[in-house]
Amino acid sequence: VTAMGKRKAYNVHEKLELIDRIHAGQSKAKISYDTGVPESTLQGWLKEEYNLRAFVMTVSETEGLSRKRARTASDAPLDTAVYNWFVQERAVGTPISGPIVKAQAEKFCKELNGENNFAASQGWLDRFKRRHGISQVKISGEIRSADSEAANTFSNEFKAYLEEEGFTEEQVYNADESGLYFKMLPHTTLAAKSEGFKQDKNRVTFLFACNKTGNHKLTPLCIGKSCQPRCFYHTNMKSLPIEYKNSKKAWMTGDIFKDWFFKFCVPSVRRHLRSKRLPEKAVLLLDNCPAHPPAESLKTSDGNIKVFYLPKNTTSKIQPLDQGIIANFKKAYRKELVKELVASDNSITNHLKMYSLKDMMYLAYKSWKSITNCWMKGLRDAFPPTEVNYTSDDDDEECQGFSTDEVQNWLDSWSEMEEDLPVAETLTDEQIIAQAQEPDSEAEEEPEAEPATPIPTTSEAVTALTTSLAWLEAQDVDPIQTTQLKAMLQFAIMKQKNGMKQRKMTDFFKK
């Protein structure tokens, strides 16, 4: 007997609650059994998730969440343009008021639709604010002058906020973006060893997130330029160690961030807190990047997981991930890259030509895993004092053929190359309008040729794994590694058997 009963109309709040349960890992079958909502209906709500979350902001909380249908802005391009402009201006601290927003809307409307009778009334402004979860429009220009004093004040205020809300250190998170030239080498020594070497500046943007204790480091998000890199052909994207998105300049965008927050961050945080038997409530600290949507639009339907913005111009002083965590990730990544180049039989030039975005992801994942004891500095006054130092699983390993000091100098020079590397774009009004008219223009095809490796057959995989296992068993390795490789071989053998044509008994007697 199931819980299926009479069909009913679900309001927006109820739909979002069930969507959150799906993202938290519950199966559609279980939710359908518990609630009586058909699995096909749940799938339809998932497809409409973005519109449902956007609609939550269109009307007052009590009225909006009780509605059965979601209706959004009638002029979507205009709404998108004004919103993107507002987020960008707020991030840099431009003084804004209601009349300024209305004037900008009328300006954008003329550019988008030509001369018409549109007038941005107070009613339009109120609906715009509710649609995007903007509690107040007015922004003072004084926020530009935030300094050390503001940073110190914020730490005390944040401590009071955590105590008031009842957050433990396990429930406090920080997220931050950083650009990475994943093929770039130091200007000396290594590059000089390859005649005719041309510095490669393939760049991506990473989004990192972790909690205060360091017990939960979320899988990083990597943003590249290509919608479908050739190195991903034949690749099950779910098997990659890092999440991947794309934008025209490999920068963070508001849509990518919102998608990451609701579809990846929130479910991951909920799972972690359940494993710790803690309430599923958390706060995510963010800086004022132009690509970050307003705090009001970044919260779960129950309000238990939300964001908290740091004061402007204080990021370098108090944002935890900026206090050495990301820098140490990059050092770990580059050390791994140097070790790979040194161990390769190919020249540096040839090796880097074959080094793909997918290869980078595996090195980046290994490097991120090696970082422990995350929050060393930043917001010290908000938490009890702890003795914490950065550690990495391979800090004592040296790159064969190079001194430790030499490698350290390279790592330091690399860090300097990427200081102040932009992770989000500041758009002109014309660019904002163009983006609103063509929302899918961010997706860009392959910008340059990348090696596309043909997928091996199952038989080839079995042969290769058998050879690899024979080699590994002759080495002095941890038995766990041998067991893991054996499991891979058994998986390949099962795939091979399942792919074989079923034979009849009479086939064995045919000549």
FENJO-V368699 format. One record per backbone hydrogen bond with DSSP energy under -0.5 kcal/mol. NH is the residue of the N-H (numbers start at 0). CO is the residue of the C=O. If there is no record, write none. Layout:
# FENJO-V368699
nh: <NH:NH>
co: <CO:CO>
This chain:
# FENJO-V368699
nh: <2:9:11:12:14:15:16:17:18:19:20:21:22:23:24:25:30:31:32:33:34:35:37:41:42:43:44:45:46:47:48:51:52:53:54:55:56:56:57:58:63:64:65:66:70:75:78:79:80:81:82:83:84:85:86:87:88:89:90:91:92:92:93:95:100:101:102:103:104:105:106:107:108:109:110:111:112:113:120:124:125:126:127:128:129:130:131:132:132:133:134:138:142:143:144:145:150:151:152:153:154:155:156:157:158:159:160:161:162:163:164:165:166:170:171:172:172:173:174:175:177:179:181:181:182:183:189:190:190:192:192:193:194:196:203:204:205:206:207:207:209:210:211:211:212:213:217:217:220:221:222:223:223:226:231:232:234:236:238:239:242:244:246:249:251:256:257:258:259:260:261:262:263:264:265:267:268:269:270:271:272:273:274:275:276:277:280:281:282:283:284:284:285:288:291:292:296:297:298:299:302:305:305:306:307:309:313:316:317:318:319:321:322:324:325:327:328:329:330:331:332:333:334:335:336:337:338:339:340:341:342:343:350:351:352:353:354:355:359:360:361:362:363:364:365:366:367:368:369:370:370:371:374:375:381:382:387:390:394:396:399:401:406:407:408:409:410:411:412:413:414:415:416:417:417:418:420:426:431:432:433:434:435:436:437:440:441:442:443:443:452:453:460:461:462:463:464:465:466:467:468:469:470:471:472:473:473:474:476:480:481:482:483:484:485:486:487:488:489:490:491:492:493:494:495:496:497:498:499:499:506:507:508:509>
co: <32:7:66:64:10:11:12:13:14:15:16:17:18:19:21:20:26:27:28:29:30:31:35:37:38:39:40:41:42:43:45:47:48:49:50:51:52:53:54:54:59:60:61:63:68:73:74:75:76:77:78:79:80:81:82:83:84:85:86:87:88:89:88:138:96:97:98:99:100:101:102:103:104:105:106:107:108:109:118:120:121:122:123:124:125:126:127:56:129:128:132:95:139:140:141:142:146:147:148:149:150:151:152:153:154:155:156:157:158:159:160:161:161:167:168:170:282:209:284:207:205:203:179:201:201:180:187:185:187:188:189:190:192:193:179:222:177:220:175:205:173:215:168:171:168:210:208:215:206:242:204:221:244:443:228:229:231:234:235:236:219:221:223:246:422:252:253:254:255:256:257:258:259:259:260:263:264:265:266:267:268:269:270:271:273:272:278:303:170:305:172:282:307:286:288:290:293:294:296:304:299:281:303:297:283:285:310:313:313:314:317:318:319:319:320:323:324:325:326:327:328:329:330:331:332:333:334:335:336:337:338:339:346:347:348:349:350:353:355:356:357:358:359:360:361:362:363:364:365:366:367:390:211:373:378:379:385:371:391:393:397:398:402:403:404:405:406:407:408:409:410:411:412:413:414:415:417:424:427:428:429:430:431:432:433:437:438:439:224:441:450:451:456:457:458:459:460:461:462:463:464:465:466:467:468:469:470:471:474:477:477:478:479:480:481:482:483:484:485:486:487:488:489:490:491:492:493:494:495:496:503:504:505:506>
